[in-house]
Amino acid sequence: MMSAMERDLDRLCQQLDDTDALATLLGFTDTDDIEALRARAEALTLRTIGNRVHYRGLIEISNICSQDCCYCGIRRSNAHVARYTLTQPEILDAAQWCAAQGYGSVVLQGGENTSAAAVEFIADTVTRIKALTRNPRQPEGLGITLSLGVQTSDVYRRWFAAGAHRYLLRVETTDPQLFARIHPPEQTLDERIEALQALRDVGYQVGTGVMIGLPGQTLVQLARDVLFFKTFEIDMIGMGPYQPHADTPMADEPTLSAAERLQRALNMIAVTRLVLPTANIASTTALQALSPEGRELGFSYGANITMPNLTPEAARQHYLLYDEKPLYNEDTEPFGDILKRRLAKLGREVGLHEWGDSRRFTDRHRT
Ligand code: 5AD
């Protein structure tokens, strides 16, 4: 027989299009409530996605950024950052390492740089990664995701034609006031949403996400974020707890405790899974910043993607978006084995030599 608690959860889960119901789920703090929510999201993931977790090798190609986001450690006006751009051979090496390990995809992530030279560099690098990573087990080469900020439609098209097929652009929050509070006036929420639309029009699988536990952010705002993912037909979600960075204007703004931010981020993964049963959801680095088991927790709450950091070590220490960002060496074979063992404990396995595209995208495009 169902307990009263299970009946309450059941009732809330019948109202997944209701902001208040979602906000209640997101705000769970009682251990039993949280466990019931987690178990439901995990079971749904296994039913809709299966037990495979896919890797995207993350290459942080440059920390040069023309934007000045108030939360971000590599914002333009942070003069303490030593700026770098990886060379093309460094990027190609990391991508080839990825392919050799059987990781089906790479993510090229970097600060926003709209110069013609930077745009060409990316197009050329994408073309070369594709050419270098075709092999009998993956005839189409590595899947390539880009995460390079707001660009023009022409640029998105150029990169798509070169072979990239997914793009991540976090909206950060869908609340207009909160967005305005954490960004300089020249950046707007509308511009981000238009960029997401432009990416979809070009044909990308589109990923977005938000930061969780921003100063002043409410549960209702987060609930609306999840509903935005749904109404905007988002294919991939990457979100994680907000972590202050000492050299940013938001450094001293009060936030929830680290433990509260971690739990809220996990609840957010679970609720997003319930609302978008077939989306790809990443267990992100920021979760690991708050707990050594953060990544595994993310999977057990419904995530099915992870992005091992393959940025060469010398550069990695300069890509500090927030304080206490983990700098583990994930570009080693033992790392892959360790993660595989940890996943096995959760009843999950690694999907090697395959792209692991979002089922939400492929279902939508099935004729
Ligand atoms: N805390 C958490 N996430 C952050 N990001 C940037 N700064 C922070 C921070 N202080 C995230 C943003 C951005 C992504 C690349 O990193 O969501 O989109």
Boltz pocket constraint, residues with backbone or C-beta under 6 A from the ligand:
constraints:
  - pocket:
      binder: B
      contacts: [[A, 71], [A, 72], [A, 73], [A, 170], [A, 172], [A, 210], [A, 211], [A, 240], [A, 241], [A, 242], [A, 243], [A, 244], [A, 245], [A, 286], [A, 321], [A, 322], [A, 323]]
      max_distance: 6.0
